[in-house]
Amino acid sequence: MSIRLSDEQKLAAATCARRAFIEAGPGSGKTAVAAERYGVLRFDGNPCGLGLLALSFARSARGELEDRVRRRWGSHALQWPHRVCTLDTLHCAIVSHLLRTGAVTWPGGHTELLVHDSWRGHAGSRLLPSGYRFCRSVALDGRKVTSGTSTLAQKRYGYSRKEAYESRLGAGVCTHDEVRQLLEAVIRNPALRPPMEEYLKTTTKAMIVDEVFDGNWLDMMIVALAALADVPCTVIGDPWQALYQFRSAQPDLVQDIIKRLEFTPLEIKGSHRFKTTEMRDLARKLRTGTGVTVRS
C-alpha cells in the first residue's frame, strides 16, 4: 500500500527524537502518521528482541490503526512481540507481570485473572447510582490486594456486599476497573513502582500512543514511567479534540507531562478537511484563540 505524505507528516513520522509529541489537527491524518511512525520504528534495523507497542484507547481505534499498519507495512510488521493494542490490554499485561513475579499478591494466590468489561450479569452485582459511597473496589494492604470501598462518579454495575465481591476476587475474576484501581495503587506507592518500570523497560522497544489527549491519570503515568525508563515514546493527538468524559480524560495533565518530560513538539498543520484558503485561515485562528467575525 503506497500513500502520499506531506512534508510535515514525513518529518513527524521519521523524527529521531526519543520523546516526540506530534500535534495534529482535524483531518491532518493522525492515524496515517501513527501507522507510518510504527513502520519507521519497526524496521529501524535494530533487532533488539523487544516489542514495538502502539496504543489506542478504544477497540475500534485499535482495529483501525492495526489495519493501517497491516496494509502499509504487511502482516509481518505485527508479528509478536510487536503489536497494536488498547491501553486496557497493556494494563492487564502489567498486572499479570506484577502477580507472576510476586510484586503484589491477589486473593487466592491467582497469577492470571479473568477480566470482564463490567460486573453486569454477575451474581450479586447490581446497578449502583452515581455518587454511591460504598461500591466495592480493590485496594492494597502492603503488597496484598484487598477489598475496600469507593464513591462512584457515575452509575454502573458493581457490588456493595463485601462477601459477594470478595468471592469473585477469590475466584480470580475482576473487571477492567479493578485492574486500573490496582495499577493506580501501585504507581502511588514508590516502593512498588520499580517492577512496573522494569517490565516496561525490558519488554518495550518503543511506545506510540494515538489520540493521547483521551488519556487519564493512569494512562499518562504509564507513559511517563516508560519515558523515564528510557523507552522511546511518541504521543500523537490534538488538545482540541479530547473526549473529556471518555475514561475521565485529563488533557491538561497530558500537556503537563509533555512539557515536564521535554517531549520534542512536531506540528502537522495541513488538513484535507479544509479545502479553501478561507477555511484554513478560519481554522488556524480558532485554534490559536484569535477572535473571528462570522458573517451572515
Helices and strands as residue ranges (DSSP letters): H 7-13, E 19-24, H 30-42, E 51-56, H 59-73, G 75-78, E 83-86, H 87-100, G 107-109, E 114-116, E 126-128, E 135-141, E 144-150, E 156-158, H 162-170, E 173-175, H 176-187, H 193-203, E 204-209, G 212-214, H 217-228, E 233-237, G 239-241, G 246-248, H 251-260, E 264-268, H 277-287
